[in-house]
């Protein structure tokens, strides 16, 4: 039974590699990311959202996840691009945070400390 659950999770992750996220996924992601429910996503909320997704794959809480496990099935390609700063095939939590700062600035156009829901949606797309 334990292995059946792992298989289902693996199929779900692998199956997501080439598809665009569903509308339900986007809506749920937006609501999960907007922690203070103020209809926008702050830089901190942005990082917390992606840290949560990262932590789901970092079973030993090591702060190191193989890039192949995160990209592109779990994180959008844009977030993955350039995240592995030292090119060792592992994305550390610090590398992820660095990349998220760059991606937040890109999606917001460098204009503010908050993302609209539409801007956050753009960060989730492959």
C-alpha positions as CSV (number, residue, x, y, z in Angstrom):
1,X,0.0,0.0,0.0
2,X,2.9,2.4,0.8
3,X,4.4,1.9,-2.6
4,X,1.1,2.4,-4.4
5,X,0.9,6.0,-2.9
6,X,4.5,6.7,-4.0
7,X,3.7,5.4,-7.5
8,X,0.6,7.7,-7.7
9,X,2.6,10.7,-6.6
10,X,5.4,9.9,-9.1
11,X,2.9,9.5,-12.0
12,X,1.3,12.9,-11.0
13,X,4.7,14.7,-11.0
14,X,5.9,13.0,-14.2
15,X,2.5,13.6,-15.9
16,X,2.8,17.3,-15.3
17,X,6.1,17.8,-17.1
18,X,4.7,19.1,-20.4
19,X,1.2,20.3,-19.6
20,X,0.3,23.8,-18.6
21,X,-1.2,24.0,-15.1
22,X,-5.0,23.6,-14.9
23,X,-7.3,26.5,-13.9
24,X,-8.0,24.8,-10.6
25,X,-4.3,24.4,-9.9
26,X,-3.7,28.1,-10.6
27,X,-6.7,29.2,-8.4
28,X,-5.6,26.9,-5.5
29,X,-2.0,28.1,-5.8
30,X,-3.0,31.7,-5.7
31,X,-5.2,31.2,-2.6
32,X,-2.4,29.2,-0.9
33,X,0.2,31.9,-1.7
34,X,-1.9,34.9,-0.6
35,X,-1.3,34.2,3.1
36,X,-2.8,37.5,4.4
37,X,-5.7,37.4,1.9
38,X,-5.1,41.0,0.7
39,X,-5.5,40.0,-3.0
40,X,-1.8,40.3,-3.8
41,X,1.3,38.2,-3.3
42,X,4.3,39.8,-1.5
43,X,7.9,38.8,-2.2
44,X,7.8,36.9,1.2
45,X,4.6,35.1,0.3
46,X,6.1,34.2,-3.1
47,X,9.1,32.7,-1.4
48,X,7.1,30.9,1.2
49,X,4.8,29.4,-1.5
50,X,7.8,28.0,-3.5
51,X,9.6,26.9,-0.4
52,X,6.6,24.8,0.5
53,X,6.7,23.1,-2.9
54,X,10.4,22.5,-2.5
55,X,10.1,21.1,1.0
56,X,7.6,18.5,-0.3
57,X,10.5,16.9,-2.3
58,X,13.2,17.5,0.2
59,X,12.3,14.4,2.3
60,X,15.3,14.5,4.6
61,X,15.1,18.3,5.0
62,X,18.6,18.6,3.6
63,X,18.1,21.8,1.7
64,X,19.3,20.0,-1.4
65,X,17.1,18.6,-4.2
66,X,18.2,17.3,-7.5
67,X,17.3,19.7,-10.3
68,X,15.8,16.8,-12.2
69,X,13.2,16.3,-9.5
70,X,12.2,20.0,-9.4
71,X,12.3,20.9,-13.0
72,X,10.2,21.2,-15.0
73,X,7.5,19.0,-13.4
74,X,7.3,20.8,-10.1
75,X,8.6,24.3,-10.8
76,X,7.9,26.3,-14.0
77,X,10.8,26.3,-16.4
78,X,11.4,30.0,-15.9
79,X,12.0,29.5,-12.2
80,X,14.3,26.6,-12.8
81,X,16.4,28.4,-15.4
82,X,19.5,29.6,-13.7
83,X,18.5,28.2,-10.3
84,X,21.4,25.8,-10.1
85,X,24.1,28.5,-9.7
86,X,27.1,26.2,-9.3
87,X,25.8,23.7,-12.0
88,X,26.2,20.6,-9.8
89,X,22.7,19.3,-10.7
90,X,21.4,20.1,-7.2
91,X,19.3,23.1,-6.3
92,X,19.8,24.2,-2.7
93,X,17.3,26.2,-0.8
94,X,19.7,29.2,-1.0
95,X,20.0,28.8,-4.8
96,X,16.2,28.6,-5.0
97,X,15.8,31.8,-2.9
98,X,18.2,33.6,-5.1
99,X,16.4,32.6,-8.2
100,X,13.0,33.5,-6.7
101,X,14.2,37.1,-6.1
102,X,15.2,37.3,-9.8
103,X,11.9,35.8,-10.9
104,X,9.8,38.0,-8.6
105,X,11.5,41.1,-10.1
106,X,10.9,39.8,-13.6
107,X,7.2,39.0,-13.1
108,X,6.6,42.3,-11.3
109,X,8.5,44.3,-13.8
110,X,10.6,45.7,-11.0
111,X,7.7,48.0,-10.1
112,X,6.6,46.9,-6.7
113,X,6.7,44.8,-3.6
114,X,3.5,42.9,-4.5
115,X,2.3,40.8,-7.4
116,X,-1.2,40.9,-8.6
117,X,-2.9,37.5,-9.0
118,X,-2.4,37.8,-12.8
119,X,1.3,38.4,-12.3
120,X,1.6,35.4,-9.9
121,X,-0.2,33.3,-12.4
122,X,2.5,34.2,-15.0
123,X,5.2,32.9,-12.6
124,X,3.5,29.5,-12.5
125,X,3.4,28.9,-16.2
126,X,5.9,26.7,-18.0
